[in-house]
Amino acid sequence: MTSLLGGAAVGGALGAVYLGLLWMAVRSLPQDRRGMLTFVALGVARMALLIGALAAAAALGLRVEGIAAAVIGFVAARIAATRLVAGTEPGKPTWK
């Protein structure tokens, strides 16, 4: 049980970092050519973050349940961030 809560917490933290990088990337777009380079660089950073996390989980020998808990934490961070930014109400879809 503790490892599942830890996995969810790590997934939530990774989700927060990932979404923070995405937010920075989108905010850089209105700039000139430098904004596009920043957007691409932060996209590569986001991919490296997720691939590194999966590689670390595999290297540590995490069980499927722990990785699933991390994915649930990641999705929870995404839903929380979307509601925070969009101001949607609980019970309504966050993707509209």
KOLGU-4560 file (N, C-alpha, C; in nm, 3 decimals, padded with zeros to 5 digits):
<recs>
<n_xx: 00.083 n_yy: -00.120 n_zz: 00.000 ca_xx: 00.000 ca_yy: 00.000 ca_zz: 00.000 c_xx: 00.086 c_yy: 00.125 c_zz: 00.000 mol: A seq: 1 type: MET>
<n_xx: 00.193 n_yy: 00.125 n_zz: 00.080 ca_xx: 00.280 ca_yy: 00.242 ca_zz: 00.087 c_xx: 00.348 c_yy: 00.267 c_zz: -00.047 mol: A seq: 2 type: THR>
<n_xx: 00.389 n_yy: 00.158 n_zz: -00.115 ca_xx: 00.455 ca_yy: 00.176 ca_zz: -00.244 c_xx: 00.358 c_yy: 00.231 c_zz: -00.348 mol: A seq: 3 type: SER>
<n_xx: 00.230 n_yy: 00.197 n_zz: -00.337 ca_xx: 00.132 ca_yy: 00.252 ca_zz: -00.431 c_xx: 00.112 c_yy: 00.401 c_zz: -00.407 mol: A seq: 4 type: LEU>
<n_xx: 00.106 n_yy: 00.442 n_zz: -00.281 ca_xx: 00.093 ca_yy: 00.584 ca_zz: -00.251 c_xx: 00.218 c_yy: 00.660 c_zz: -00.293 mol: A seq: 5 type: LEU>
<n_xx: 00.333 n_yy: 00.599 n_zz: -00.271 ca_xx: 00.458 ca_yy: 00.661 ca_zz: -00.314 c_xx: 00.465 c_yy: 00.673 c_zz: -00.465 mol: A seq: 6 type: GLY>
<n_xx: 00.420 n_yy: 00.569 n_zz: -00.536 ca_xx: 00.417 ca_yy: 00.573 ca_zz: -00.682 c_xx: 00.324 c_yy: 00.682 c_zz: -00.733 mol: A seq: 7 type: GLY>
<n_xx: 00.208 n_yy: 00.695 n_zz: -00.668 ca_xx: 00.114 ca_yy: 00.800 ca_zz: -00.708 c_xx: 00.172 c_yy: 00.938 c_zz: -00.681 mol: A seq: 8 type: ALA>
<n_xx: 00.243 n_yy: 00.953 n_zz: -00.570 ca_xx: 00.304 ca_yy: 01.082 ca_zz: -00.538 c_xx: 00.415 c_yy: 01.116 c_zz: -00.638 mol: A seq: 9 type: ALA>
<n_xx: 00.496 n_yy: 01.017 n_zz: -00.673 ca_xx: 00.603 ca_yy: 01.041 ca_zz: -00.772 c_xx: 00.541 c_yy: 01.073 c_zz: -00.907 mol: A seq: 10 type: VAL>
<n_xx: 00.437 n_yy: 01.000 n_zz: -00.946 ca_xx: 00.369 ca_yy: 01.028 ca_zz: -01.072 c_xx: 00.308 c_yy: 01.167 c_zz: -01.074 mol: A seq: 11 type: GLY>
<n_xx: 00.251 n_yy: 01.209 n_zz: -00.962 ca_xx: 00.195 ca_yy: 01.343 ca_zz: -00.953 c_xx: 00.303 c_yy: 01.450 c_zz: -00.965 mol: A seq: 12 type: GLY>
<n_xx: 00.417 n_yy: 01.425 n_zz: -00.901 ca_xx: 00.528 ca_yy: 01.521 ca_zz: -00.911 c_xx: 00.582 c_yy: 01.527 c_zz: -01.053 mol: A seq: 13 type: ALA>
<n_xx: 00.597 n_yy: 01.411 n_zz: -01.117 ca_xx: 00.642 ca_yy: 01.410 ca_zz: -01.257 c_xx: 00.541 c_yy: 01.481 c_zz: -01.346 mol: A seq: 14 type: LEU>
<n_xx: 00.413 n_yy: 01.460 n_zz: -01.319 ca_xx: 00.309 ca_yy: 01.528 ca_zz: -01.395 c_xx: 00.316 c_yy: 01.678 c_zz: -01.378 mol: A seq: 15 type: GLY>
<n_xx: 00.341 n_yy: 01.723 n_zz: -01.256 ca_xx: 00.352 ca_yy: 01.867 ca_zz: -01.231 c_xx: 00.472 c_yy: 01.927 c_zz: -01.306 mol: A seq: 16 type: ALA>
<n_xx: 00.585 n_yy: 01.857 n_zz: -01.303 ca_xx: 00.703 ca_yy: 01.906 ca_zz: -01.376 c_xx: 00.675 c_yy: 01.906 c_zz: -01.526 mol: A seq: 17 type: VAL>
<n_xx: 00.617 n_yy: 01.798 n_zz: -01.576 ca_xx: 00.586 ca_yy: 01.787 ca_zz: -01.719 c_xx: 00.493 c_yy: 01.901 c_zz: -01.762 mol: A seq: 18 type: TYR>
<n_xx: 00.388 n_yy: 01.925 n_zz: -01.686 ca_xx: 00.293 ca_yy: 02.029 ca_zz: -01.722 c_xx: 00.353 c_yy: 02.168 c_zz: -01.705 mol: A seq: 19 type: LEU>
<n_xx: 00.443 n_yy: 02.184 n_zz: -01.609 ca_xx: 00.514 ca_yy: 02.311 ca_zz: -01.596 c_xx: 00.600 c_yy: 02.340 c_zz: -01.718 mol: A seq: 20 type: GLY>
<n_xx: 00.669 n_yy: 02.237 n_zz: -01.766 ca_xx: 00.749 ca_yy: 02.253 ca_zz: -01.888 c_xx: 00.660 c_yy: 02.282 c_zz: -02.008 mol: A seq: 21 type: LEU>
<n_xx: 00.545 n_yy: 02.218 n_zz: -02.015 ca_xx: 00.452 ca_yy: 02.243 ca_zz: -02.124 c_xx: 00.400 c_yy: 02.387 c_zz: -02.118 mol: A seq: 22 type: LEU>
<n_xx: 00.369 n_yy: 02.434 n_zz: -01.999 ca_xx: 00.321 ca_yy: 02.571 ca_zz: -01.981 c_xx: 00.428 c_yy: 02.670 c_zz: -02.026 mol: A seq: 23 type: TRP>
<n_xx: 00.552 n_yy: 02.646 n_zz: -01.987 ca_xx: 00.661 ca_yy: 02.734 ca_zz: -02.029 c_xx: 00.677 c_yy: 02.732 c_zz: -02.181 mol: A seq: 24 type: MET>
<n_xx: 00.663 n_yy: 02.614 n_zz: -02.241 ca_xx: 00.679 ca_yy: 02.601 ca_zz: -02.386 c_xx: 00.570 c_yy: 02.679 c_zz: -02.459 mol: A seq: 25 type: ALA>
<n_xx: 00.448 n_yy: 02.667 n_zz: -02.415 ca_xx: 00.337 ca_yy: 02.736 ca_zz: -02.482 c_xx: 00.350 c_yy: 02.887 c_zz: -02.463 mol: A seq: 26 type: VAL>
<n_xx: 00.395 n_yy: 02.929 n_zz: -02.347 ca_xx: 00.412 ca_yy: 03.073 ca_zz: -02.322 c_xx: 00.525 c_yy: 03.132 c_zz: -02.407 mol: A seq: 27 type: ARG>
<n_xx: 00.619 n_yy: 03.050 n_zz: -02.452 ca_xx: 00.730 ca_yy: 03.101 ca_zz: -02.531 c_xx: 00.693 c_yy: 03.117 c_zz: -02.679 mol: A seq: 28 type: SER>
<n_xx: 00.582 n_yy: 03.061 n_zz: -02.723 ca_xx: 00.547 ca_yy: 03.064 ca_zz: -02.865 c_xx: 00.524 c_yy: 03.202 c_zz: -02.924 mol: A seq: 29 type: LEU>
<n_xx: 00.461 n_yy: 03.296 n_zz: -02.854 ca_xx: 00.436 ca_yy: 03.426 ca_zz: -02.917 c_xx: 00.563 c_yy: 03.504 c_zz: -02.954 mol: A seq: 30 type: PRO>
<n_xx: 00.676 n_yy: 03.463 n_zz: -02.905 ca_xx: 00.800 ca_yy: 03.532 ca_zz: -02.936 c_xx: 00.840 c_yy: 03.504 c_zz: -03.080 mol: A seq: 31 type: GLN>
<n_xx: 00.949 n_yy: 03.565 n_zz: -03.123 ca_xx: 00.999 ca_yy: 03.545 ca_zz: -03.259 c_xx: 01.051 c_yy: 03.403 c_zz: -03.276 mol: A seq: 32 type: ASP>
<n_xx: 01.152 n_yy: 03.386 n_zz: -03.357 ca_xx: 01.209 ca_yy: 03.255 ca_zz: -03.387 c_xx: 01.260 c_yy: 03.187 c_zz: -03.260 mol: A seq: 33 type: ARG>
<n_xx: 01.307 n_yy: 03.264 n_zz: -03.167 ca_xx: 01.358 ca_yy: 03.209 ca_zz: -03.042 c_xx: 01.248 c_yy: 03.133 c_zz: -02.966 mol: A seq: 34 type: ARG>
<n_xx: 01.125 n_yy: 03.179 n_zz: -02.978 ca_xx: 01.014 ca_yy: 03.111 ca_zz: -02.911 c_xx: 00.993 c_yy: 02.970 c_zz: -02.964 mol: A seq: 35 type: GLY>
<n_xx: 01.008 n_yy: 02.952 n_zz: -03.095 ca_xx: 00.992 ca_yy: 02.819 ca_zz: -03.154 c_xx: 01.105 c_yy: 02.727 c_zz: -03.108 mol: A seq: 36 type: MET>
<n_xx: 01.226 n_yy: 02.778 n_zz: -03.101 ca_xx: 01.338 ca_yy: 02.697 ca_zz: -03.054 c_xx: 01.318 c_yy: 02.656 c_zz: -02.908 mol: A seq: 37 type: LEU>
<n_xx: 01.268 n_yy: 02.747 n_zz: -02.828 ca_xx: 01.239 ca_yy: 02.716 ca_zz: -02.688 c_xx: 01.130 c_yy: 02.610 c_zz: -02.679 mol: A seq: 38 type: THR>
<n_xx: 01.028 n_yy: 02.622 n_zz: -02.762 ca_xx: 00.919 ca_yy: 02.525 ca_zz: -02.763 c_xx: 00.970 c_yy: 02.386 c_zz: -02.796 mol: A seq: 39 type: PHE>
<n_xx: 01.054 n_yy: 02.376 n_zz: -02.898 ca_xx: 01.109 ca_yy: 02.246 ca_zz: -02.937 c_xx: 01.201 c_yy: 02.191 c_zz: -02.828 mol: A seq: 40 type: VAL>
<n_xx: 01.285 n_yy: 02.276 n_zz: -02.771 ca_xx: 01.378 ca_yy: 02.231 ca_zz: -02.667 c_xx: 01.301 c_yy: 02.181 c_zz: -02.544 mol: A seq: 41 type: ALA>
<n_xx: 01.195 n_yy: 02.249 n_zz: -02.507 ca_xx: 01.117 ca_yy: 02.205 ca_zz: -02.392 c_xx: 01.038 c_yy: 02.079 c_zz: -02.424 mol: A seq: 42 type: LEU>
<n_xx: 01.001 n_yy: 02.059 n_zz: -02.550 ca_xx: 00.937 ca_yy: 01.933 ca_zz: -02.591 c_xx: 01.033 c_yy: 01.816 c_zz: -02.576 mol: A seq: 43 type: GLY>
<n_xx: 01.158 n_yy: 01.838 n_zz: -02.615 ca_xx: 01.260 ca_yy: 01.734 ca_zz: -02.598 c_xx: 01.282 c_yy: 01.707 c_zz: -02.448 mol: A seq: 44 type: VAL>
<n_xx: 01.282 n_yy: 01.813 n_zz: -02.367 ca_xx: 01.299 ca_yy: 01.796 ca_zz: -02.223 c_xx: 01.184 c_yy: 01.715 c_zz: -02.162 mol: A seq: 45 type: ALA>
<n_xx: 01.061 n_yy: 01.740 n_zz: -02.210 ca_xx: 00.946 ca_yy: 01.664 ca_zz: -02.159 c_xx: 00.958 c_yy: 01.516 c_zz: -02.197 mol: A seq: 46 type: ARG>
<n_xx: 00.998 n_yy: 01.490 n_zz: -02.321 ca_xx: 01.016 ca_yy: 01.349 ca_zz: -02.362 c_xx: 01.126 c_yy: 01.283 c_zz: -02.280 mol: A seq: 47 type: MET>
<n_xx: 01.236 n_yy: 01.354 n_zz: -02.257 ca_xx: 01.347 ca_yy: 01.298 ca_zz: -02.178 c_xx: 01.302 c_yy: 01.270 c_zz: -02.035 mol: A seq: 48 type: ALA>
<n_xx: 01.220 n_yy: 01.357 n_zz: -01.979 ca_xx: 01.169 ca_yy: 01.337 ca_zz: -01.844 c_xx: 01.089 c_yy: 01.207 c_zz: -01.835 mol: A seq: 49 type: LEU>
<n_xx: 00.998 n_yy: 01.186 n_zz: -01.928 ca_xx: 00.914 ca_yy: 01.066 ca_zz: -01.922 c_xx: 00.993 c_yy: 00.939 c_zz: -01.954 mol: A seq: 50 type: LEU>
<n_xx: 01.078 n_yy: 00.945 n_zz: -02.056 ca_xx: 01.158 ca_yy: 00.828 ca_zz: -02.089 c_xx: 01.254 c_yy: 00.795 c_zz: -01.976 mol: A seq: 51 type: ILE>
<n_xx: 01.313 n_yy: 00.897 n_zz: -01.915 ca_xx: 01.402 ca_yy: 00.875 ca_zz: -01.801 c_xx: 01.329 c_yy: 00.814 c_zz: -01.682 mol: A seq: 52 type: GLY>
<n_xx: 01.206 n_yy: 00.860 n_zz: -01.658 ca_xx: 01.128 ca_yy: 00.805 ca_zz: -01.547 c_xx: 01.095 c_yy: 00.658 c_zz: -01.572 mol: A seq: 53 type: ALA>
<n_xx: 01.056 n_yy: 00.626 n_zz: -01.694 ca_xx: 01.027 ca_yy: 00.486 ca_zz: -01.726 c_xx: 01.152 c_yy: 00.400 c_zz: -01.719 mol: A seq: 54 type: LEU>
<n_xx: 01.265 n_yy: 00.453 n_zz: -01.766 ca_xx: 01.390 ca_yy: 00.378 ca_zz: -01.758 c_xx: 01.431 c_yy: 00.356 c_zz: -01.613 mol: A seq: 55 type: ALA>
<n_xx: 01.413 n_yy: 00.458 n_zz: -01.528 ca_xx: 01.446 ca_yy: 00.444 ca_zz: -01.387 c_xx: 01.355 c_yy: 00.340 c_zz: -01.320 mol: A seq: 56 type: ALA>
<n_xx: 01.228 n_yy: 00.342 n_zz: -01.356 ca_xx: 01.135 ca_yy: 00.243 ca_zz: -01.300 c_xx: 01.174 c_yy: 00.102 c_zz: -01.340 mol: A seq: 57 type: ALA>
<n_xx: 01.215 n_yy: 00.086 n_zz: -01.466 ca_xx: 01.257 ca_yy: -00.046 ca_zz: -01.513 c_xx: 01.388 c_yy: -00.089 c_zz: -01.446 mol: A seq: 58 type: ALA>
<n_xx: 01.481 n_yy: 00.005 n_zz: -01.431 ca_xx: 01.610 ca_yy: -00.027 ca_zz: -01.369 c_xx: 01.594 c_yy: -00.062 c_zz: -01.221 mol: A seq: 59 type: ALA>
<n_xx: 01.499 n_yy: 00.001 n_zz: -01.155 ca_xx: 01.475 ca_yy: -00.028 ca_zz: -01.014 c_xx: 01.391 c_yy: -00.153 c_zz: -00.994 mol: A seq: 60 type: LEU>
<n_xx: 01.337 n_yy: -00.206 n_zz: -01.102 ca_xx: 01.257 ca_yy: -00.327 ca_zz: -01.092 c_xx: 01.120 c_yy: -00.304 c_zz: -01.031 mol: A seq: 61 type: GLY>
<n_xx: 01.063 n_yy: -00.188 n_zz: -01.056 ca_xx: 00.930 ca_yy: -00.160 ca_zz: -01.003 c_xx: 00.828 c_yy: -00.256 c_zz: -01.062 mol: A seq: 62 type: LEU>
<n_xx: 00.733 n_yy: -00.292 n_zz: -00.981 ca_xx: 00.627 ca_yy: -00.382 ca_zz: -01.026 c_xx: 00.525 c_yy: -00.301 c_zz: -01.105 mol: A seq: 63 type: ARG>
<n_xx: 00.443 n_yy: -00.370 n_zz: -01.178 ca_xx: 00.343 ca_yy: -00.306 ca_zz: -01.264 c_xx: 00.248 c_yy: -00.220 c_zz: -01.181 mol: A seq: 64 type: VAL>
<n_xx: 00.216 n_yy: -00.265 n_zz: -01.060 ca_xx: 00.124 ca_yy: -00.189 ca_zz: -00.975 c_xx: 00.181 c_yy: -00.051 c_zz: -00.941 mol: A seq: 65 type: GLU>
<n_xx: 00.311 n_yy: -00.046 n_zz: -00.914 ca_xx: 00.375 ca_yy: 00.083 ca_zz: -00.882 c_xx: 00.376 c_yy: 00.177 c_zz: -01.001 mol: A seq: 66 type: GLY>
<n_xx: 00.402 n_yy: 00.122 n_zz: -01.119 ca_xx: 00.402 ca_yy: 00.205 ca_zz: -01.240 c_xx: 00.259 c_yy: 00.252 c_zz: -01.270 mol: A seq: 67 type: ILE>
<n_xx: 00.162 n_yy: 00.166 n_zz: -01.251 ca_xx: 00.022 ca_yy: 00.205 ca_zz: -01.271 c_xx: -00.019 c_yy: 00.316 c_zz: -01.173 mol: A seq: 68 type: ALA>
<n_xx: 00.027 n_yy: 00.306 n_zz: -01.049 ca_xx: -00.002 ca_yy: 00.412 ca_zz: -00.951 c_xx: 00.062 c_yy: 00.543 c_zz: -00.994 mol: A seq: 69 type: ALA>
<n_xx: 00.183 n_yy: 00.537 n_zz: -01.050 ca_xx: 00.249 ca_yy: 00.658 ca_zz: -01.098 c_xx: 00.172 c_yy: 00.720 c_zz: -01.215 mol: A seq: 70 type: ALA>
<n_xx: 00.120 n_yy: 00.636 n_zz: -01.302 ca_xx: 00.041 ca_yy: 00.687 ca_zz: -01.415 c_xx: -00.087 c_yy: 00.752 c_zz: -01.363 mol: A seq: 71 type: VAL>
<n_xx: -00.149 n_yy: 00.693 n_zz: -01.262 ca_xx: -00.269 ca_yy: 00.751 ca_zz: -01.204 c_xx: -00.236 c_yy: 00.887 c_zz: -01.140 mol: A seq: 72 type: ILE>
<n_xx: -00.123 n_yy: 00.896 n_zz: -01.072 ca_xx: -00.080 ca_yy: 01.024 ca_zz: -01.015 c_xx: -00.054 c_yy: 01.128 c_zz: -01.122 mol: A seq: 73 type: GLY>
<n_xx: 00.006 n_yy: 01.086 n_zz: -01.233 ca_xx: 00.033 ca_yy: 01.176 ca_zz: -01.345 c_xx: -00.098 c_yy: 01.229 c_zz: -01.402 mol: A seq: 74 type: PHE>
<n_xx: -00.195 n_yy: 01.140 n_zz: -01.424 ca_xx: -00.325 ca_yy: 01.181 ca_zz: -01.478 c_xx: -00.398 c_yy: 01.272 c_zz: -01.380 mol: A seq: 75 type: VAL>
<n_xx: -00.386 n_yy: 01.244 n_zz: -01.251 ca_xx: -00.449 ca_yy: 01.330 ca_zz: -01.150 c_xx: -00.389 c_yy: 01.470 c_zz: -01.153 mol: A seq: 76 type: ALA>
<n_xx: -00.258 n_yy: 01.480 n_zz: -01.172 ca_xx: -00.194 ca_yy: 01.611 ca_zz: -01.183 c_xx: -00.244 c_yy: 01.684 c_zz: -01.306 mol: A seq: 77 type: ALA>
<n_xx: -00.262 n_yy: 01.613 n_zz: -01.415 ca_xx: -00.311 ca_yy: 01.675 ca_zz: -01.538 c_xx: -00.453 c_yy: 01.728 c_zz: -01.520 mol: A seq: 78 type: ARG>
<n_xx: -00.539 n_yy: 01.648 n_zz: -01.458 ca_xx: -00.677 ca_yy: 01.691 ca_zz: -01.435 c_xx: -00.680 c_yy: 01.812 c_zz: -01.341 mol: A seq: 79 type: ILE>
<n_xx: -00.600 n_yy: 01.808 n_zz: -01.235 ca_xx: -00.595 ca_yy: 01.920 ca_zz: -01.141 c_xx: -00.545 c_yy: 02.047 c_zz: -01.210 mol: A seq: 80 type: ALA>
<n_xx: -00.442 n_yy: 02.035 n_zz: -01.291 ca_xx: -00.388 ca_yy: 02.152 ca_zz: -01.360 c_xx: -00.488 c_yy: 02.208 c_zz: -01.460 mol: A seq: 81 type: ALA>
<n_xx: -00.558 n_yy: 02.120 n_zz: -01.530 ca_xx: -00.658 ca_yy: 02.166 ca_zz: -01.628 c_xx: -00.772 c_yy: 02.237 c_zz: -01.558 mol: A seq: 82 type: THR>
<n_xx: -00.815 n_yy: 02.185 n_zz: -01.448 ca_xx: -00.922 ca_yy: 02.252 ca_zz: -01.373 c_xx: -00.875 c_yy: 02.385 c_zz: -01.316 mol: A seq: 83 type: ARG>
<n_xx: -00.751 n_yy: 02.390 n_zz: -01.274 ca_xx: -00.696 ca_yy: 02.514 ca_zz: -01.219 c_xx: -00.690 c_yy: 02.622 c_zz: -01.326 mol: A seq: 84 type: LEU>
<n_xx: -00.643 n_yy: 02.587 n_zz: -01.443 ca_xx: -00.627 ca_yy: 02.685 ca_zz: -01.551 c_xx: -00.761 c_yy: 02.720 c_zz: -01.614 mol: A seq: 85 type: VAL>
<n_xx: -00.843 n_yy: 02.620 n_zz: -01.643 ca_xx: -00.968 ca_yy: 02.644 ca_zz: -01.714 c_xx: -01.082 c_yy: 02.683 c_zz: -01.621 mol: A seq: 86 type: ALA>
<n_xx: -01.067 n_yy: 02.656 n_zz: -01.494 ca_xx: -01.173 ca_yy: 02.689 ca_zz: -01.399 c_xx: -01.297 c_yy: 02.603 c_zz: -01.415 mol: A seq: 87 type: GLY>
<n_xx: -01.281 n_yy: 02.478 n_zz: -01.460 ca_xx: -01.397 ca_yy: 02.391 ca_zz: -01.475 c_xx: -01.445 c_yy: 02.343 c_zz: -01.339 mol: A seq: 88 type: THR>
<n_xx: -01.569 n_yy: 02.304 n_zz: -01.338 ca_xx: -01.630 ca_yy: 02.258 ca_zz: -01.215 c_xx: -01.614 c_yy: 02.106 c_zz: -01.202 mol: A seq: 89 type: GLU>
<n_xx: -01.606 n_yy: 02.055 n_zz: -01.080 ca_xx: -01.600 ca_yy: 01.911 ca_zz: -01.061 c_xx: -01.723 c_yy: 01.845 c_zz: -01.122 mol: A seq: 90 type: PRO>
<n_xx: -01.704 n_yy: 01.731 n_zz: -01.185 ca_xx: -01.813 ca_yy: 01.659 ca_zz: -01.247 c_xx: -01.830 c_yy: 01.690 c_zz: -01.395 mol: A seq: 91 type: GLY>
<n_xx: -01.769 n_yy: 01.799 n_zz: -01.442 ca_xx: -01.775 ca_yy: 01.833 ca_zz: -01.584 c_xx: -01.644 c_yy: 01.789 c_zz: -01.649 mol: A seq: 92 type: LYS>
<n_xx: -01.648 n_yy: 01.752 n_zz: -01.777 ca_xx: -01.525 ca_yy: 01.707 ca_zz: -01.844 c_xx: -01.421 c_yy: 01.818 c_zz: -01.849 mol: A seq: 93 type: PRO>
<n_xx: -01.294 n_yy: 01.781 n_zz: -01.833 ca_xx: -01.188 ca_yy: 01.881 ca_zz: -01.834 c_xx: -01.133 c_yy: 01.904 c_zz: -01.974 mol: A seq: 94 type: THR>
<n_xx: -01.176 n_yy: 01.826 n_zz: -02.072 ca_xx: -01.118 ca_yy: 01.839 ca_zz: -02.205 c_xx: -01.203 c_yy: 01.925 c_zz: -02.298 mol: A seq: 95 type: TRP>
<n_xx: -01.310 n_yy: 01.982 n_zz: -02.250 ca_xx: -01.394 ca_yy: 02.069 ca_zz: -02.334 c_xx: -01.371 c_yy: 02.213 c_zz: -02.300 mol: A seq: 96 type: LYS>
</recs>
